[in-house]
Amino acid sequence: MVGWPGSAPPADCVVVPADEPPAAFDWRLLRGCYVFVQPVPGARADHGMLQELGAELVEAGAAAIVLFDGSGVVGDWFRAREDRPEVDRGR
């Protein structure tokens, strides 16, 4: 997803090396940001790693987080209820 929610210009992209644990990075630069996490196209992300990354982003103060494993959304979190999009994800 690029530019979620409705940002212009399109959102920045942060690429994290696959062999580095999420705790190895200082995520505070994403404080107040809306974050969409996805693996590179055609790949699948480990659910445990996504949960670890989600916890790091919450701790850093991200405004909203959507975790995508390559085939579907496996978790989302929104600091403010009004930030949650009204989307039917088939859950």
C-alpha positions in Angstrom: 0.0 0.0 0.0 1.4 3.4 -1.0 0.2 6.6 0.5 -2.1 5.1 3.2 -4.1 6.8 4.5 -4.4 9.3 1.7 -1.0 10.8 2.0 0.6 12.8 -0.9 3.2 12.4 -2.1 3.2 8.6 -1.7 4.6 7.2 1.5 8.2 6.6 2.1 9.6 3.0 2.0 11.9 1.5 4.6 13.7 -1.7 3.6 14.9 -3.9 6.5 17.4 -6.6 5.9 15.8 -10.0 6.4 18.5 -11.3 8.6 18.2 -8.5 11.2 15.8 -8.8 14.2 13.3 -5.9 14.6 14.8 -5.0 17.9 18.1 -4.1 16.2 16.6 -0.9 14.8 15.6 2.4 16.3 12.0 2.8 15.2 11.4 6.1 16.9 11.6 7.9 13.5 8.2 6.3 12.8 6.5 7.9 15.8 3.1 9.2 14.7 3.4 7.5 11.3 0.9 5.1 9.6 2.9 2.0 8.9 2.2 -0.8 6.4 4.5 -3.7 6.7 4.9 -6.2 3.8 7.6 -8.6 2.5 9.2 -8.1 -0.9 6.8 -9.1 -3.8 6.5 -12.9 -4.1 7.8 -13.6 -0.6 6.1 -14.5 2.7 6.9 -13.0 6.1 7.2 -15.1 9.3 4.2 -14.4 11.6 6.5 -14.4 14.7 8.8 -11.8 13.2 5.8 -9.7 12.2 4.4 -9.8 15.7 7.8 -8.8 17.1 8.0 -5.9 14.6 4.5 -4.8 15.5 5.4 -4.7 19.2 8.5 -2.6 18.4 6.5 -0.1 16.3 3.8 0.2 19.0 6.6 0.9 21.6 8.1 3.5 19.2 4.8 5.4 19.0 3.5 4.6 15.5 0.0 5.9 15.0 -1.3 2.8 13.1 0.2 -0.5 11.9 -1.0 -3.0 9.4 1.1 -6.2 9.1 0.8 -8.1 5.8 2.5 -11.5 5.4 2.5 -11.6 1.6 -0.9 -13.2 1.2 -3.1 -11.4 3.8 -3.3 -9.1 6.8 -2.2 -10.9 9.9 -2.5 -8.1 12.3 -3.4 -4.4 12.7 -3.2 -1.8 15.4 -4.5 1.8 15.6 -3.6 4.2 18.4 -6.8 6.2 17.8 -10.1 4.5 17.0 -11.0 7.2 14.5 -7.9 6.2 12.5 -9.2 2.7 11.8 -10.5 2.4 8.3 -13.9 0.7 7.9 -12.7 -2.1 5.7 -14.2 -5.6 5.5 -11.1 -7.9 5.4 -13.2 -11.1 5.4 -12.5 -11.8 9.1 
